[in-house]
């Protein structure tokens, strides 16, 4: 999905996909994983990088294999790596991030958490690969307990030194369209929430709508009915028939499925990166 968007948006950077090394890639392999990997390679010029998935705690926690994305620190063949999570969609080009000032890592704030804590999100990371930094990160991963995720590791190591990427327009959660309070995302109490404009301005949209599953997993009708944004009262008619917000939210998922347009479930990739020399 993101690779399709990178090509459609004319990104100039290299495209790299880290995938579990136990996925077979032989030309005669007809498994969904092999066919999708070959498709990414041949259709979108993706460089495929088999890696050993890094797991903690037996792999039960949702983040148990998320440490794998931190292997991006070891791609020293590049000056910059923009690491993106696979449970997201790219709406506009972000190539301009490669021109940010030098920094070991640049990340947006996790705006949905307590702003007093100043927590970074690892859902988007502009990384400056380095042997020294890679060693430092891997040491922290090795010593982390199973209840520590990659975001906590990045905040522990770089919470005081990371370059801040503005979350507007570079990180927007789909759950924001179900929220009743948008002050944290907007950044002030005076700006009015305009869902259509917010989506139009956003560049990177992260699917985060629990209990709605990730978009490649079909949600039940009951889950959608319980979690979709309610229709709002139309100030003109006085009726609760203004369903634009609901249509925007549902449209995000419909757009993902329409662009995905493959019959098989995708492989469970841990992260993707598009890169520059």
N, C-alpha and C positions, 0 to 999 in steps of 0.2 A: 504494500500500500504506500509506504513512504517513498520507496524507490520510484514507483510510478509517478508520484507527485514531484519528486526531484527532477525527473526527466521532463515532465510536462511544464514545470516552472522554469526550466532552462538553467538549473544549477550547474556551475562550472567545476565543482569539487569532485574528487574521486568518491566512489560509493563502496563501502565495505560492510559486509555482513558477517558477524561472528555467529557460528552455528555449532551445535553439539557434534563433536568429532565422530560419534557413533552413527550419525546419519550417513548413509551410503550415497555416493555421488556418481557412481559409474553410469556410463551412457545407456546401458541396457537395463538399469534399475527402473522399475515402473512404480515404485512406491510414491505416495503423495509428496513425501519430503524431498525425494530425489528430483522429481519432476518440477517442483516449485523452486528448488535451488537452481536447477538448470535454466528455468524460465527467467529467474532474476538475473542470472549471469548473461544469458543470451539476449534478452529483451531490454534490460536496463543497464547493461555494462557493469554489473555489480561484481566486485572482487570478493570471492568467498574465502573465509578464514575459519577452518575447523579449529575448535578449542575444546579443552576439557572443562565441562561445566563445573563451577565451584559451588558446592552445596554445604550447608550447615544443618545440624540437627536432624539428619535423615531425610531432609527434603519435604517435610510436612508443612512448614510455614509458607505463606504466599511469597515471602521474600527470600526463601531458602537458597535460591540459585541466582539471586539478583546481584551477588558479588561479581558475577562473571563480567558484567559491563565494565568493571574497573580494570580489566585487562587492556582497555584502551590506552592506559598510561604507558603501555609497553610498545606502542606503535611508533617507534622512534624514526621510522622512515618518513614520517610526516612532521611538519612543524606544528600543525594544529589538527585536532580531531573534535568534531562536533558530535557528541554521543547522544542519541535519541532512543527513548524507550519504544518498544514495538506496539504497546497498547495506546498509541496516539496517532494522530493524523496531521499531516502538514497542509496548511491552508495557503501559505504564501512563502516565497523564497526567504531564507534566512542567511544567505551567503555573506551578508554584511557583518555577521558576527565574527567571521574570520579576521576582520580588520580591527578588532578590539585591541587595546594595549596589551603587551605581554603580561601573562599571569599563569601560574601553574594550573589554575582552573578558574573558570567563571561560571556562575550558576544564578538562577533567579531565586528569590525568596519564596518559601512555601506560604503564600499569602493567606491560605485557608487556616493556618495555625495561629496561635497567639502571637501577635506582632511584637510583643515585648520580648519574646524569646529569639527573634531574629534568625529563624531556622532557614537554611537553604534547602531547596529540593534538588535531588539528583536525577529528576526526570529529563532534564536537559543540562548537559555539561560541555562546555568548551574547554578541552584539555590540551595542555602543552606537554606532549609526551617527553618522558625523561627517565633514564635508567634509575637515577637516584630516587625520583618520586615514585616510580613503580615499586621499587624495593620497599620504600616507606609504607606505601598503601598495602602491599601484600603482607608486611609484618603485622599491620593492624588487623587485616582480615584473619590472619592465622591465630591471633590472640583473642579475637572477638568471640563472645559466647553466642549460642544459637538464637538468642532473642534480640540480637543486634543486627539491624539491616544495613544496607549499603549507604542509605541516606545518613544514618547516625555516624557511620565511619567517616563520610565526607565532611560532616559538620565538626566532628572531633578534630580532624586533621587540618581543615581549611576554614573553619568557622570565623577565624579572625583575619584571614588573609585573602580569601577568594574575592575575585572581582564580581561585583553585583551586576547581573543582567536584569533589566527591568521586566517584571512579570507581565506588564502590558507593553507590547502585545505578544510576548514570547512564551507565556504559559497560562493557559486557561483550562480549568476543569469543566467537563460537561456537567458536573453536579452543580455548577454555578447557576445554571438555568433552572434548577429546582429549588434554589435557595430563596428565602424571603429577605435576606439581608445581604446587600452587595457592597457595603462600605469598605470591607477589606480589599476586595478586588479593585474597586474604583479609586480607593486611596483617599477619599474625603467624604464628608457627610453632605456636601452641597450638590455634587453632580448627580443628575438623574440617571437612573438605570434605563438604558435603551438596548434591549437584547439584540435587535437586528444590527445596530451599529457596532456593538461589542463583538459580535461574531464576524462582521465584515472587517473589522480592524485586526482581529486575532490572526496570528501566524502559526501557532502550534497549539493543538487542542488535545488534551489528555483525557481519555475515557476513564472516568472515576464516578460511578453512579450506584454504589452498593445500595440495595441488593441486586440491581441490574447487572448481569454478567458482562464480561468484555464483549465487544460487538461481533466477534466471530463466533460467539456462542448464542444460540437463539434463546431469548428470554420468553418465559411463558406469558400468556395473555394476562394472567392474574397479576404477575409481577409488574408488567407494563401498566396495567390499570391502576395499581396501588401507588406507583412511583412517578408516573408522568405528571408534569406541571398541571395544576388545575386551570380551567378557563377563568378569566378575570371578568369583573363587571365592566361593561361598556358604559362610559360616562354619558353617552348620548341616549342609549336605549334603556339604561338601568338594568339590563339583563346580563346574566353571567354567560355571555356568549362570545367574548373576546378570547379566542383560543390561539392567538398568534404565537405566544410563548410555547405552548404545547407543540404546535406545528414546527417551530424551530428546533426544539429538542428532539422530536421524533424524526425530523428531517436529517439531523446529524447522523443518526444511526442508519436511516435509509440510504443516505449518500454513501456511507461506508460500505454497505452491502452491495450497492449498485456498482461501485468502483472496484470492489474486490472481485466479484463475478467469477469465482472459481468454485467447482462443485465439491472439492475436498477441503476438509479443515486444514488450516495452515499449520506448519510445524511450530512448536513452542519456542520461538527465538527469545533469547534473553535481552538482547539489545541490538541496535543497529547504529552505524556511524557513517556519516558522509564526511569526506576528508579533502584537504588541500595539501599540496606539496610544501 
